[in-house]
Amino acid sequence: MTNVTGRFSRIHAGLPFAALVTVSVERPTSAPGVCLELSGSGFESQGIIESAPSSGPYEDWRQAALQGVAFGLRLATVNDARVAVKAIEGRAGTDTTAATVAAAAFIAVCQAFGFVPAGEVQRGLEALVFRSWSTPERVPDLDAEL
C-alpha cells in the first residue's frame, strides 16, 4: 500500500483555505472501492490542527473526502484500486470547509495515480473552494459543479 497526502492551502481575498487528506492506495486489488479508515480525535485545543474521527462530528469532512476521492478516481479512469481515507486534517471554523477537504482528497488521488487534471478542472475546483466560505459545511457535488 502507498500513502499519499493531498494538501490544499491558499489565501483568497484575505481568507484562508486549508486541508490535508491522507489516502492509502492498493492497486491492483480484488476489492476495489473507497472507504474511510479514520482515527482522528477531533478538536483538542485552540490552535491545534483538528483530525476527523471515524464517527461523530466532522461528518461533512468525511463525506467531502469521499466525494473528492471518487471524483479523482473517475477523472483518472481508475477502477481497479482500493483507496482508504486515513486522515482528514484542518481547522473547522477558520480554514477548512467541506469543499477544501474535497479538493485535498482529489489532489491526493491525483498524486497517488500520477494523474494531472485539465487546467479547467483545477481552476474550477479552486473557485468552488473559494465560494465555500459562506457555506462551510455544504458538501459539494463535484460531478455536478465542475
LINKA-V603486 format. One record per pair of residues at least 12 apart in sequence whose C-alpha atoms are under 10 Angstrom apart, sorted by the first residue. I is the first residue (numbers start at 0). J is the second residue. Records with the same first field share a line. If there is no record, write none. Layout:
BEGIN
I: J / J
END
This chain:
BEGIN
0: 22 / 23 / 24 / 25 / 26 / 81 / 82 / 83
1: 22 / 23 / 24 / 25 / 26 / 82 / 111
2: 21 / 22 / 23 / 24 / 25 / 82 / 83 / 84 / 85 / 107 / 111
3: 20 / 21 / 22 / 23 / 24 / 84 / 85 / 104 / 106 / 107 / 108 / 109 / 110 / 111 / 112
4: 19 / 20 / 21 / 22 / 23 / 84 / 85 / 86 / 87 / 103 / 104 / 106 / 107 / 108 / 110 / 111
5: 18 / 19 / 20 / 21 / 22 / 87 / 100 / 102 / 103 / 104 / 105 / 106 / 107 / 108 / 109 / 110 / 111
6: 18 / 19 / 20 / 21 / 88 / 99 / 100 / 102 / 103 / 104 / 105 / 106 / 107
7: 19 / 20 / 95 / 99 / 100 / 101 / 102 / 103 / 104 / 105 / 106 / 107 / 125 / 128
8: 94 / 95 / 99 / 102 / 103
9: 94 / 99 / 125 / 128 / 129
10: 94 / 129
11: 125 / 126 / 128 / 129 / 130
12: 129
14: 93 / 94 / 129 / 132
15: 93 / 94 / 95 / 129 / 132
16: 89 / 90 / 93 / 94 / 95 / 96 / 98 / 99 / 100 / 125 / 128 / 129 / 131 / 132
17: 88 / 89 / 90 / 91 / 93 / 94 / 95 / 96 / 99 / 100 / 102 / 103 / 128
18: 48 / 49 / 60 / 87 / 88 / 89 / 90 / 91 / 94 / 95 / 96 / 97 / 98 / 99 / 100 / 101 / 102 / 103 / 104
19: 50 / 64 / 86 / 87 / 88 / 89 / 95 / 99 / 100 / 101 / 102 / 103 / 104 / 106 / 107
20: 50 / 60 / 64 / 67 / 68 / 84 / 85 / 86 / 87 / 88 / 89 / 99 / 100 / 101 / 102 / 103 / 104 / 105 / 106 / 107 / 108
21: 37 / 64 / 83 / 84 / 85 / 86 / 87 / 88 / 103 / 104 / 106 / 107 / 108
22: 34 / 35 / 36 / 64 / 68 / 81 / 82 / 83 / 84 / 85 / 86 / 87 / 104 / 107 / 108 / 111
23: 36 / 81 / 82 / 83 / 84 / 85 / 86 / 107 / 108 / 111
24: 80 / 81 / 82 / 83 / 84 / 108 / 111 / 112
25: 79 / 80 / 81 / 82 / 83
26: 77 / 78 / 79 / 80 / 81 / 82 / 112
27: 78 / 79 / 80 / 81
28: 78 / 79 / 80 / 81
29: 79 / 80 / 81
30: 79 / 80 / 81
31: 77 / 78 / 79 / 80 / 81 / 82
32: 68 / 69 / 72 / 78 / 79 / 80 / 81 / 82 / 83
33: 65 / 66 / 68 / 69 / 72 / 80 / 81 / 82 / 83 / 84
34: 61 / 64 / 65 / 68 / 81 / 82 / 83 / 84 / 85
35: 52 / 53 / 61 / 62 / 64 / 65 / 82 / 83 / 84 / 85 / 86 / 87
36: 52 / 53 / 82 / 83 / 84 / 85 / 86
37: 50 / 51 / 52 / 53 / 54 / 61 / 83 / 84 / 85 / 86 / 87
38: 50 / 51 / 52 / 53 / 54 / 85 / 86 / 87
39: 51 / 52 / 53 / 54 / 85 / 86 / 87 / 88
40: 52 / 53 / 54
41: 53 / 54 / 55 / 56 / 57 / 87 / 88 / 89 / 90 / 91
42: 56 / 57 / 89 / 90 / 91
45: 90
46: 90
47: 89 / 90
48: 88 / 89 / 90 / 91
49: 87 / 88 / 89 / 90 / 91 / 95
50: 86 / 87 / 88 / 89 / 90 / 91
51: 85 / 86 / 87 / 88 / 89
52: 86 / 87 / 88
53: 85 / 86
57: 87 / 91 / 97 / 136
58: 97 / 136 / 138
59: 96 / 97 / 98 / 100 / 101 / 135 / 136 / 137 / 138 / 139
60: 87 / 88 / 89 / 91 / 95 / 96 / 97 / 98 / 99 / 100 / 101 / 135 / 136 / 137 / 138
61: 84 / 86 / 87 / 97 / 100 / 101 / 138
62: 97 / 100 / 101 / 137 / 138 / 139
63: 87 / 96 / 97 / 98 / 99 / 100 / 101 / 102 / 103 / 104 / 105 / 136 / 137 / 138 / 139 / 140 / 141
64: 84 / 86 / 87 / 97 / 98 / 99 / 100 / 101 / 102 / 103 / 104 / 105 / 138
65: 82 / 83 / 84 / 100 / 101 / 104 / 105
66: 97 / 98 / 100 / 101 / 102 / 104 / 105 / 138 / 139 / 140 / 141 / 142
67: 98 / 99 / 100 / 101 / 102 / 103 / 104 / 105 / 106 / 107 / 108 / 139 / 140 / 141 / 142
68: 82 / 83 / 84 / 101 / 102 / 103 / 104 / 105 / 106 / 107 / 108 / 109
69: 82 / 101 / 104 / 105 / 108 / 141 / 142
70: 101 / 102 / 104 / 105 / 108 / 109 / 140 / 141 / 142
71: 101 / 102 / 104 / 105 / 106 / 107 / 108 / 109 / 110 / 112 / 114 / 116 / 141
72: 105 / 108 / 109 / 112 / 114
73: 142
74: 105 / 108 / 109 / 114 / 115 / 116 / 117 / 120 / 142
75: 108 / 109 / 112 / 113 / 114 / 115 / 116
76: 112 / 114
77: 108 / 112 / 114
80: 112
82: 108 / 111
84: 104 / 107
86: 104
87: 100 / 103 / 104
88: 100 / 103
91: 135 / 136
92: 132 / 135 / 136
93: 132 / 135
94: 132 / 135
95: 128 / 131 / 132 / 135 / 136
96: 128 / 129 / 131 / 132 / 133 / 134 / 135 / 136 / 137 / 138
97: 128 / 131 / 132 / 134 / 135 / 136 / 137 / 138 / 139
98: 124 / 125 / 127 / 128 / 129 / 130 / 131 / 132 / 134 / 135 / 136 / 137 / 138 / 139 / 140 / 141
99: 124 / 125 / 127 / 128 / 129 / 131 / 132 / 135 / 138 / 139
100: 128 / 138
101: 124 / 128 / 138 / 139 / 140 / 141
102: 121 / 124 / 125 / 127 / 128 / 139 / 141
105: 124 / 141
106: 121
119: 145
120: 145
121: 145
122: 145
123: 141 / 144 / 145
124: 141 / 144 / 145
126: 145
127: 139 / 141 / 144 / 145
END
